[in-house]
């Protein structure tokens, strides 16, 4: 949740300042604080995948010890 707060705020600020933008043709129209839905989901899905992969590797490693 902290990652979402910190980097989400950073993204909102950067998009607001015009440092980067999201092409409307490539993202959903749903926006929250000026960021498309995909950007918010990125902050949820990617950390989950990292933790899931780490835990899966620890599990597999434990099986072969």
mmCIF file of the N, C-alpha and C atoms, coordinates in Angstrom:
data_MODEL
# 
_entry.id   MODEL 
# 
loop_
_atom_site.group_PDB 
_atom_site.id 
_atom_site.type_symbol 
_atom_site.label_atom_id 
_atom_site.label_alt_id 
_atom_site.label_comp_id 
_atom_site.label_asym_id 
_atom_site.label_entity_id 
_atom_site.label_seq_id 
_atom_site.pdbx_PDB_ins_code 
_atom_site.Cartn_x 
_atom_site.Cartn_y 
_atom_site.Cartn_z 
_atom_site.occupancy 
_atom_site.B_iso_or_equiv 
_atom_site.pdbx_formal_charge 
_atom_site.auth_seq_id 
_atom_site.auth_comp_id 
_atom_site.auth_asym_id 
_atom_site.auth_atom_id 
_atom_site.pdbx_PDB_model_num 
ATOM 1   N N  . UNK A 1 1  ? 0.822   -1.195  0.000   1.00 0.00 ? 1  UNK A N  1 
ATOM 2   C CA . UNK A 1 1  ? 0.000   0.000   0.000   1.00 0.00 ? 1  UNK A CA 1 
ATOM 3   C C  . UNK A 1 1  ? 0.866   1.259   0.000   1.00 0.00 ? 1  UNK A C  1 
ATOM 4   N N  . UNK A 1 2  ? 1.985   1.189   0.715   1.00 0.00 ? 2  UNK A N  1 
ATOM 5   C CA . UNK A 1 2  ? 2.894   2.330   0.756   1.00 0.00 ? 2  UNK A CA 1 
ATOM 6   C C  . UNK A 1 2  ? 3.448   2.626   -0.635  1.00 0.00 ? 2  UNK A C  1 
ATOM 7   N N  . UNK A 1 3  ? 3.750   1.568   -1.374  1.00 0.00 ? 3  UNK A N  1 
ATOM 8   C CA . UNK A 1 3  ? 4.271   1.743   -2.738  1.00 0.00 ? 3  UNK A CA 1 
ATOM 9   C C  . UNK A 1 3  ? 3.245   2.461   -3.604  1.00 0.00 ? 3  UNK A C  1 
ATOM 10  N N  . UNK A 1 4  ? 1.999   2.051   -3.481  1.00 0.00 ? 4  UNK A N  1 
ATOM 11  C CA . UNK A 1 4  ? 0.926   2.695   -4.247  1.00 0.00 ? 4  UNK A CA 1 
ATOM 12  C C  . UNK A 1 4  ? 0.821   4.168   -3.893  1.00 0.00 ? 4  UNK A C  1 
ATOM 13  N N  . UNK A 1 5  ? 0.925   4.495   -2.629  1.00 0.00 ? 5  UNK A N  1 
ATOM 14  C CA . UNK A 1 5  ? 0.821   5.886   -2.184  1.00 0.00 ? 5  UNK A CA 1 
ATOM 15  C C  . UNK A 1 5  ? 1.997   6.721   -2.687  1.00 0.00 ? 5  UNK A C  1 
ATOM 16  N N  . UNK A 1 6  ? 3.204   6.227   -2.500  1.00 0.00 ? 6  UNK A N  1 
ATOM 17  C CA . UNK A 1 6  ? 4.393   6.993   -2.879  1.00 0.00 ? 6  UNK A CA 1 
ATOM 18  C C  . UNK A 1 6  ? 4.500   7.142   -4.395  1.00 0.00 ? 6  UNK A C  1 
ATOM 19  N N  . UNK A 1 7  ? 4.516   6.032   -5.097  1.00 0.00 ? 7  UNK A N  1 
ATOM 20  C CA . UNK A 1 7  ? 4.727   6.101   -6.542  1.00 0.00 ? 7  UNK A CA 1 
ATOM 21  C C  . UNK A 1 7  ? 3.481   6.563   -7.286  1.00 0.00 ? 7  UNK A C  1 
ATOM 22  N N  . UNK A 1 8  ? 2.306   6.292   -6.731  1.00 0.00 ? 8  UNK A N  1 
ATOM 23  C CA . UNK A 1 8  ? 1.081   6.829   -7.328  1.00 0.00 ? 8  UNK A CA 1 
ATOM 24  C C  . UNK A 1 8  ? 1.074   8.347   -7.273  1.00 0.00 ? 8  UNK A C  1 
ATOM 25  N N  . UNK A 1 9  ? 1.473   8.896   -6.129  1.00 0.00 ? 9  UNK A N  1 
ATOM 26  C CA . UNK A 1 9  ? 1.569   10.360  -5.985  1.00 0.00 ? 9  UNK A CA 1 
ATOM 27  C C  . UNK A 1 9  ? 2.599   10.931  -6.954  1.00 0.00 ? 9  UNK A C  1 
ATOM 28  N N  . UNK A 1 10 ? 3.715   10.228  -7.076  1.00 0.00 ? 10 UNK A N  1 
ATOM 29  C CA . UNK A 1 10 ? 4.766   10.662  -7.988  1.00 0.00 ? 10 UNK A CA 1 
ATOM 30  C C  . UNK A 1 10 ? 4.237   10.683  -9.424  1.00 0.00 ? 10 UNK A C  1 
ATOM 31  N N  . UNK A 1 11 ? 3.533   9.646   -9.821  1.00 0.00 ? 11 UNK A N  1 
ATOM 32  C CA . UNK A 1 11 ? 2.964   9.583   -11.173 1.00 0.00 ? 11 UNK A CA 1 
ATOM 33  C C  . UNK A 1 11 ? 1.934   10.682  -11.398 1.00 0.00 ? 11 UNK A C  1 
ATOM 34  N N  . UNK A 1 12 ? 1.063   10.888  -10.418 1.00 0.00 ? 12 UNK A N  1 
ATOM 35  C CA . UNK A 1 12 ? 0.046   11.944  -10.546 1.00 0.00 ? 12 UNK A CA 1 
ATOM 36  C C  . UNK A 1 12 ? 0.732   13.296  -10.743 1.00 0.00 ? 12 UNK A C  1 
ATOM 37  N N  . UNK A 1 13 ? 1.740   13.572  -9.939  1.00 0.00 ? 13 UNK A N  1 
ATOM 38  C CA . UNK A 1 13 ? 2.466   14.832  -10.046 1.00 0.00 ? 13 UNK A CA 1 
ATOM 39  C C  . UNK A 1 13 ? 3.153   14.966  -11.398 1.00 0.00 ? 13 UNK A C  1 
ATOM 40  N N  . UNK A 1 14 ? 3.836   13.911  -11.832 1.00 0.00 ? 14 UNK A N  1 
ATOM 41  C CA . UNK A 1 14 ? 4.560   13.967  -13.107 1.00 0.00 ? 14 UNK A CA 1 
ATOM 42  C C  . UNK A 1 14 ? 3.609   14.145  -14.285 1.00 0.00 ? 14 UNK A C  1 
ATOM 43  N N  . UNK A 1 15 ? 2.469   13.466  -14.258 1.00 0.00 ? 15 UNK A N  1 
ATOM 44  C CA . UNK A 1 15 ? 1.488   13.622  -15.340 1.00 0.00 ? 15 UNK A CA 1 
ATOM 45  C C  . UNK A 1 15 ? 0.882   15.026  -15.299 1.00 0.00 ? 15 UNK A C  1 
ATOM 46  N N  . UNK A 1 16 ? 0.622   15.511  -14.101 1.00 0.00 ? 16 UNK A N  1 
ATOM 47  C CA . UNK A 1 16 ? 0.061   16.858  -13.947 1.00 0.00 ? 16 UNK A CA 1 
ATOM 48  C C  . UNK A 1 16 ? 1.026   17.915  -14.475 1.00 0.00 ? 16 UNK A C  1 
ATOM 49  N N  . UNK A 1 17 ? 2.337   17.715  -14.222 1.00 0.00 ? 17 UNK A N  1 
ATOM 50  C CA . UNK A 1 17 ? 3.353   18.660  -14.693 1.00 0.00 ? 17 UNK A CA 1 
ATOM 51  C C  . UNK A 1 17 ? 3.646   18.519  -16.182 1.00 0.00 ? 17 UNK A C  1 
ATOM 52  N N  . UNK A 1 18 ? 3.170   17.436  -16.795 1.00 0.00 ? 18 UNK A N  1 
ATOM 53  C CA . UNK A 1 18 ? 3.402   17.234  -18.218 1.00 0.00 ? 18 UNK A CA 1 
ATOM 54  C C  . UNK A 1 18 ? 4.709   16.529  -18.531 1.00 0.00 ? 18 UNK A C  1 
ATOM 55  N N  . UNK A 1 19 ? 5.340   15.919  -17.521 1.00 0.00 ? 19 UNK A N  1 
ATOM 56  C CA . UNK A 1 19 ? 6.585   15.190  -17.763 1.00 0.00 ? 19 UNK A CA 1 
ATOM 57  C C  . UNK A 1 19 ? 6.339   13.962  -18.626 1.00 0.00 ? 19 UNK A C  1 
ATOM 58  N N  . UNK A 1 20 ? 5.168   13.358  -18.475 1.00 0.00 ? 20 UNK A N  1 
ATOM 59  C CA . UNK A 1 20 ? 4.746   12.295  -19.368 1.00 0.00 ? 20 UNK A CA 1 
ATOM 60  C C  . UNK A 1 20 ? 3.237   12.288  -19.446 1.00 0.00 ? 20 UNK A C  1 
ATOM 61  N N  . UNK A 1 21 ? 2.746   11.573  -20.428 1.00 0.00 ? 21 UNK A N  1 
ATOM 62  C CA . UNK A 1 21 ? 1.307   11.507  -20.629 1.00 0.00 ? 21 UNK A CA 1 
ATOM 63  C C  . UNK A 1 21 ? 0.942   10.105  -21.080 1.00 0.00 ? 21 UNK A C  1 
ATOM 64  N N  . UNK A 1 22 ? -0.341  9.833   -21.086 1.00 0.00 ? 22 UNK A N  1 
ATOM 65  C CA . UNK A 1 22 ? -0.842  8.528   -21.499 1.00 0.00 ? 22 UNK A CA 1 
ATOM 66  C C  . UNK A 1 22 ? -1.744  8.747   -22.707 1.00 0.00 ? 22 UNK A C  1 
ATOM 67  N N  . UNK A 1 23 ? -1.361  8.141   -23.813 1.00 0.00 ? 23 UNK A N  1 
ATOM 68  C CA . UNK A 1 23 ? -2.116  8.290   -25.059 1.00 0.00 ? 23 UNK A CA 1 
ATOM 69  C C  . UNK A 1 23 ? -3.498  7.679   -24.897 1.00 0.00 ? 23 UNK A C  1 
ATOM 70  N N  . UNK A 1 24 ? -4.525  8.460   -25.130 1.00 0.00 ? 24 UNK A N  1 
ATOM 71  C CA . UNK A 1 24 ? -5.899  7.998   -24.970 1.00 0.00 ? 24 UNK A CA 1 
ATOM 72  C C  . UNK A 1 24 ? -6.248  6.830   -25.879 1.00 0.00 ? 24 UNK A C  1 
ATOM 73  N N  . UNK A 1 25 ? -5.538  6.709   -26.985 1.00 0.00 ? 25 UNK A N  1 
ATOM 74  C CA . UNK A 1 25 ? -5.814  5.603   -27.910 1.00 0.00 ? 25 UNK A CA 1 
ATOM 75  C C  . UNK A 1 25 ? -5.288  4.274   -27.366 1.00 0.00 ? 25 UNK A C  1 
ATOM 76  N N  . UNK A 1 26 ? -4.374  4.320   -26.394 1.00 0.00 ? 26 UNK A N  1 
ATOM 77  C CA . UNK A 1 26 ? -3.759  3.087   -25.905 1.00 0.00 ? 26 UNK A CA 1 
ATOM 78  C C  . UNK A 1 26 ? -4.176  2.661   -24.510 1.00 0.00 ? 26 UNK A C  1 
ATOM 79  N N  . UNK A 1 27 ? -5.034  3.438   -23.863 1.00 0.00 ? 27 UNK A N  1 
ATOM 80  C CA . UNK A 1 27 ? -5.448  3.102   -22.497 1.00 0.00 ? 27 UNK A CA 1 
ATOM 81  C C  . UNK A 1 27 ? -6.961  3.238   -22.376 1.00 0.00 ? 27 UNK A C  1 
ATOM 82  N N  . UNK A 1 28 ? -7.491  2.645   -21.293 1.00 0.00 ? 28 UNK A N  1 
ATOM 83  C CA . UNK A 1 28 ? -8.919  2.798   -21.027 1.00 0.00 ? 28 UNK A CA 1 
ATOM 84  C C  . UNK A 1 28 ? -9.238  4.248   -20.710 1.00 0.00 ? 28 UNK A C  1 
ATOM 85  N N  . UNK A 1 29 ? -10.488 4.611   -20.852 1.00 0.00 ? 29 UNK A N  1 
ATOM 86  C CA . UNK A 1 29 ? -10.903 5.985   -20.563 1.00 0.00 ? 29 UNK A CA 1 
ATOM 87  C C  . UNK A 1 29 ? -11.054 6.243   -19.069 1.00 0.00 ? 29 UNK A C  1 
ATOM 88  N N  . UNK A 1 30 ? -11.118 5.184   -18.275 1.00 0.00 ? 30 UNK A N  1 
ATOM 89  C CA . UNK A 1 30 ? -11.275 5.331   -16.825 1.00 0.00 ? 30 UNK A CA 1 
ATOM 90  C C  . UNK A 1 30 ? -10.009 5.939   -16.244 1.00 0.00 ? 30 UNK A C  1 
ATOM 91  N N  . UNK A 1 31 ? -10.159 7.055   -15.554 1.00 0.00 ? 31 UNK A N  1 
ATOM 92  C CA . UNK A 1 31 ? -9.009  7.735   -14.948 1.00 0.00 ? 31 UNK A CA 1 
ATOM 93  C C  . UNK A 1 31 ? -9.311  8.076   -13.500 1.00 0.00 ? 31 UNK A C  1 
ATOM 94  N N  . UNK A 1 32 ? -8.267  8.005   -12.691 1.00 0.00 ? 32 UNK A N  1 
ATOM 95  C CA . UNK A 1 32 ? -8.362  8.369   -11.294 1.00 0.00 ? 32 UNK A CA 1 
ATOM 96  C C  . UNK A 1 32 ? -7.209  9.321   -10.991 1.00 0.00 ? 32 UNK A C  1 
ATOM 97  N N  . UNK A 1 33 ? -7.513  10.529  -10.581 1.00 0.00 ? 33 UNK A N  1 
ATOM 98  C CA . UNK A 1 33 ? -6.519  11.576  -10.348 1.00 0.00 ? 33 UNK A CA 1 
ATOM 99  C C  . UNK A 1 33 ? -5.660  11.825  -11.592 1.00 0.00 ? 33 UNK A C  1 
ATOM 100 N N  . UNK A 1 34 ? -6.259  11.696  -12.750 1.00 0.00 ? 34 UNK A N  1 
ATOM 101 C CA . UNK A 1 34 ? -5.557  11.973  -13.999 1.00 0.00 ? 34 UNK A CA 1 
ATOM 102 C C  . UNK A 1 34 ? -4.758  10.815  -14.565 1.00 0.00 ? 34 UNK A C  1 
ATOM 103 N N  . UNK A 1 35 ? -4.704  9.695   -13.848 1.00 0.00 ? 35 UNK A N  1 
ATOM 104 C CA . UNK A 1 35 ? -3.965  8.533   -14.344 1.00 0.00 ? 35 UNK A CA 1 
ATOM 105 C C  . UNK A 1 35 ? -4.943  7.459   -14.802 1.00 0.00 ? 35 UNK A C  1 
ATOM 106 N N  . UNK A 1 36 ? -4.616  6.782   -15.894 1.00 0.00 ? 36 UNK A N  1 
ATOM 107 C CA . UNK A 1 36 ? -5.502  5.721   -16.372 1.00 0.00 ? 36 UNK A CA 1 
ATOM 108 C C  . UNK A 1 36 ? -5.510  4.517   -15.428 1.00 0.00 ? 36 UNK A C  1 
ATOM 109 N N  . UNK A 1 37 ? -6.556  3.742   -15.540 1.00 0.00 ? 37 UNK A N  1 
ATOM 110 C CA . UNK A 1 37 ? -6.730  2.563   -14.695 1.00 0.00 ? 37 UNK A CA 1 
ATOM 111 C C  . UNK A 1 37 ? -5.522  1.633   -14.764 1.00 0.00 ? 37 UNK A C  1 
ATOM 112 N N  . UNK A 1 38 ? -4.966  1.456   -15.945 1.00 0.00 ? 38 UNK A N  1 
ATOM 113 C CA . UNK A 1 38 ? -3.822  0.552   -16.105 1.00 0.00 ? 38 UNK A CA 1 
ATOM 114 C C  . UNK A 1 38 ? -2.634  0.975   -15.249 1.00 0.00 ? 38 UNK A C  1 
ATOM 115 N N  . UNK A 1 39 ? -2.422  2.255   -15.100 1.00 0.00 ? 39 UNK A N  1 
ATOM 116 C CA . UNK A 1 39 ? -1.297  2.735   -14.301 1.00 0.00 ? 39 UNK A CA 1 
ATOM 117 C C  . UNK A 1 39 ? -1.489  2.381   -12.828 1.00 0.00 ? 39 UNK A C  1 
ATOM 118 N N  . UNK A 1 40 ? -2.707  2.518   -12.331 1.00 0.00 ? 40 UNK A N  1 
ATOM 119 C CA . UNK A 1 40 ? -2.992  2.156   -10.933 1.00 0.00 ? 40 UNK A CA 1 
ATOM 120 C C  . UNK A 1 40 ? -2.879  0.648   -10.733 1.00 0.00 ? 40 UNK A C  1 
ATOM 121 N N  . UNK A 1 41 ? -3.370  -0.122  -11.697 1.00 0.00 ? 41 UNK A N  1 
ATOM 122 C CA . UNK A 1 41 ? -3.279  -1.574  -11.593 1.00 0.00 ? 41 UNK A CA 1 
ATOM 123 C C  . UNK A 1 41 ? -1.832  -2.044  -11.627 1.00 0.00 ? 41 UNK A C  1 
ATOM 124 N N  . UNK A 1 42 ? -0.990  -1.314  -12.338 1.00 0.00 ? 42 UNK A N  1 
ATOM 125 C CA . UNK A 1 42 ? 0.436   -1.641  -12.391 1.00 0.00 ? 42 UNK A CA 1 
ATOM 126 C C  . UNK A 1 42 ? 1.022   -1.702  -10.986 1.00 0.00 ? 42 UNK A C  1 
ATOM 127 N N  . UNK A 1 43 ? 0.649   -0.753  -10.126 1.00 0.00 ? 43 UNK A N  1 
ATOM 128 C CA . UNK A 1 43 ? 1.197   -0.687  -8.772  1.00 0.00 ? 43 UNK A CA 1 
ATOM 129 C C  . UNK A 1 43 ? 0.662   -1.790  -7.867  1.00 0.00 ? 43 UNK A C  1 
ATOM 130 N N  . UNK A 1 44 ? -0.379  -2.456  -8.295  1.00 0.00 ? 44 UNK A N  1 
ATOM 131 C CA . UNK A 1 44 ? -0.930  -3.574  -7.526  1.00 0.00 ? 44 UNK A CA 1 
ATOM 132 C C  . UNK A 1 44 ? -0.418  -4.903  -8.076  1.00 0.00 ? 44 UNK A C  1 
ATOM 133 N N  . UNK A 1 45 ? -0.483  -5.050  -9.388  1.00 0.00 ? 45 UNK A N  1 
ATOM 134 C CA . UNK A 1 45 ? -0.167  -6.330  -10.029 1.00 0.00 ? 45 UNK A CA 1 
ATOM 135 C C  . UNK A 1 45 ? 1.331   -6.653  -9.976  1.00 0.00 ? 45 UNK A C  1 
ATOM 136 N N  . UNK A 1 46 ? 2.179   -5.702  -10.300 1.00 0.00 ? 46 UNK A N  1 
ATOM 137 C CA . UNK A 1 46 ? 3.611   -5.975  -10.372 1.00 0.00 ? 46 UNK A CA 1 
ATOM 138 C C  . UNK A 1 46 ? 4.193   -6.352  -9.006  1.00 0.00 ? 46 UNK A C  1 
ATOM 139 N N  . UNK A 1 47 ? 3.912   -5.610  -7.928  1.00 0.00 ? 47 UNK A N  1 
ATOM 140 C CA . UNK A 1 47 ? 4.421   -6.071  -6.627  1.00 0.00 ? 47 UNK A CA 1 
ATOM 141 C C  . UNK A 1 47 ? 3.878   -7.447  -6.237  1.00 0.00 ? 47 UNK A C  1 
ATOM 142 N N  . UNK A 1 48 ? 2.598   -7.712  -6.539  1.00 0.00 ? 48 UNK A N  1 
ATOM 143 C CA . UNK A 1 48 ? 2.035   -9.023  -6.246  1.00 0.00 ? 48 UNK A CA 1 
ATOM 144 C C  . UNK A 1 48 ? 2.804   -10.108 -6.993  1.00 0.00 ? 48 UNK A C  1 
ATOM 145 N N  . UNK A 1 49 ? 3.068   -9.887  -8.274  1.00 0.00 ? 49 UNK A N  1 
ATOM 146 C CA . UNK A 1 49 ? 3.803   -10.878 -9.071  1.00 0.00 ? 49 UNK A CA 1 
ATOM 147 C C  . UNK A 1 49 ? 5.204   -11.101 -8.522  1.00 0.00 ? 49 UNK A C  1 
ATOM 148 N N  . UNK A 1 50 ? 5.863   -10.039 -8.091  1.00 0.00 ? 50 UNK A N  1 
ATOM 149 C CA . UNK A 1 50 ? 7.206   -10.173 -7.522  1.00 0.00 ? 50 UNK A CA 1 
ATOM 150 C C  . UNK A 1 50 ? 7.179   -10.998 -6.241  1.00 0.00 ? 50 UNK A C  1 
ATOM 151 N N  . UNK A 1 51 ? 6.254   -10.684 -5.347  1.00 0.00 ? 51 UNK A N  1 
ATOM 152 C CA . UNK A 1 51 ? 6.170   -11.422 -4.082  1.00 0.00 ? 51 UNK A CA 1 
ATOM 153 C C  . UNK A 1 51 ? 5.759   -12.867 -4.336  1.00 0.00 ? 51 UNK A C  1 
ATOM 154 N N  . UNK A 1 52 ? 4.809   -13.081 -5.235  1.00 0.00 ? 52 UNK A N  1 
ATOM 155 C CA . UNK A 1 52 ? 4.353   -14.429 -5.563  1.00 0.00 ? 52 UNK A CA 1 
ATOM 156 C C  . UNK A 1 52 ? 5.502   -15.262 -6.122  1.00 0.00 ? 52 UNK A C  1 
ATOM 157 N N  . UNK A 1 53 ? 6.269   -14.676 -7.047  1.00 0.00 ? 53 UNK A N  1 
ATOM 158 C CA . UNK A 1 53 ? 7.403   -15.383 -7.637  1.00 0.00 ? 53 UNK A CA 1 
ATOM 159 C C  . UNK A 1 53 ? 8.448   -15.710 -6.567  1.00 0.00 ? 53 UNK A C  1 
ATOM 160 N N  . UNK A 1 54 ? 8.750   -14.750 -5.706  1.00 0.00 ? 54 UNK A N  1 
ATOM 161 C CA . UNK A 1 54 ? 9.725   -14.968 -4.633  1.00 0.00 ? 54 UNK A CA 1 
ATOM 162 C C  . UNK A 1 54 ? 9.281   -16.113 -3.727  1.00 0.00 ? 54 UNK A C  1 
ATOM 163 N N  . UNK A 1 55 ? 8.019   -16.091 -3.314  1.00 0.00 ? 55 UNK A N  1 
ATOM 164 C CA . UNK A 1 55 ? 7.513   -17.137 -2.426  1.00 0.00 ? 55 UNK A CA 1 
ATOM 165 C C  . UNK A 1 55 ? 7.471   -18.498 -3.130  1.00 0.00 ? 55 UNK A C  1 
ATOM 166 N N  . UNK A 1 56 ? 7.138   -18.515 -4.406  1.00 0.00 ? 56 UNK A N  1 
ATOM 167 C CA . UNK A 1 56 ? 7.118   -19.765 -5.164  1.00 0.00 ? 56 UNK A CA 1 
ATOM 168 C C  . UNK A 1 56 ? 8.525   -20.351 -5.268  1.00 0.00 ? 56 UNK A C  1 
ATOM 169 N N  . UNK A 1 57 ? 9.506   -19.501 -5.520  1.00 0.00 ? 57 UNK A N  1 
ATOM 170 C CA . UNK A 1 57 ? 10.887  -19.970 -5.601  1.00 0.00 ? 57 UNK A CA 1 
ATOM 171 C C  . UNK A 1 57 ? 11.377  -20.491 -4.248  1.00 0.00 ? 57 UNK A C  1 
ATOM 172 N N  . UNK A 1 58 ? 11.013  -19.811 -3.164  1.00 0.00 ? 58 UNK A N  1 
ATOM 173 C CA . UNK A 1 58 ? 11.377  -20.305 -1.832  1.00 0.00 ? 58 UNK A CA 1 
ATOM 174 C C  . UNK A 1 58 ? 10.734  -21.659 -1.567  1.00 0.00 ? 58 UNK A C  1 
ATOM 175 N N  . UNK A 1 59 ? 9.492   -21.835 -1.974  1.00 0.00 ? 59 UNK A N  1 
ATOM 176 C CA . UNK A 1 59 ? 8.786   -23.103 -1.790  1.00 0.00 ? 59 UNK A CA 1 
ATOM 177 C C  . UNK A 1 59 ? 9.470   -24.216 -2.571  1.00 0.00 ? 59 UNK A C  1 
ATOM 178 N N  . UNK A 1 60 ? 9.767   -23.950 -3.835  1.00 0.00 ? 60 UNK A N  1 
ATOM 179 C CA . UNK A 1 60 ? 10.419  -24.952 -4.685  1.00 0.00 ? 60 UNK A CA 1 
ATOM 180 C C  . UNK A 1 60 ? 11.806  -25.285 -4.158  1.00 0.00 ? 60 UNK A C  1 
ATOM 181 N N  . UNK A 1 61 ? 12.523  -24.274 -3.743  1.00 0.00 ? 61 UNK A N  1 
ATOM 182 C CA . UNK A 1 61 ? 13.869  -24.496 -3.198  1.00 0.00 ? 61 UNK A CA 1 
ATOM 183 C C  . UNK A 1 61 ? 13.804  -25.367 -1.951  1.00 0.00 ? 61 UNK A C  1 
ATOM 184 N N  . UNK A 1 62 ? 12.798  -25.181 -1.106  1.00 0.00 ? 62 UNK A N  1 
ATOM 185 C CA . UNK A 1 62 ? 12.631  -25.969 0.100   1.00 0.00 ? 62 UNK A CA 1 
ATOM 186 C C  . UNK A 1 62 ? 12.316  -27.426 -0.198  1.00 0.00 ? 62 UNK A C  1 
ATOM 187 N N  . UNK A 1 63 ? 11.666  -27.685 -1.304  1.00 0.00 ? 63 UNK A N  1 
ATOM 188 C CA . UNK A 1 63 ? 11.322  -29.059 -1.706  1.00 0.00 ? 63 UNK A CA 1 
ATOM 189 C C  . UNK A 1 63 ? 12.548  -29.880 -2.068  1.00 0.00 ? 63 UNK A C  1 
ATOM 190 N N  . UNK A 1 64 ? 13.591  -29.211 -2.555  1.00 0.00 ? 64 UNK A N  1 
ATOM 191 C CA . UNK A 1 64 ? 14.773  -29.923 -3.048  1.00 0.00 ? 64 UNK A CA 1 
ATOM 192 C C  . UNK A 1 64 ? 15.944  -29.866 -2.073  1.00 0.00 ? 64 UNK A C  1 
ATOM 193 N N  . UNK A 1 65 ? 15.700  -29.484 -0.857  1.00 0.00 ? 65 UNK A N  1 
ATOM 194 C CA . UNK A 1 65 ? 16.785  -29.455 0.137   1.00 0.00 ? 65 UNK A CA 1 
ATOM 195 C C  . UNK A 1 65 ? 16.780  -30.693 0.942   1.00 0.00 ? 65 UNK A C  1 
# 
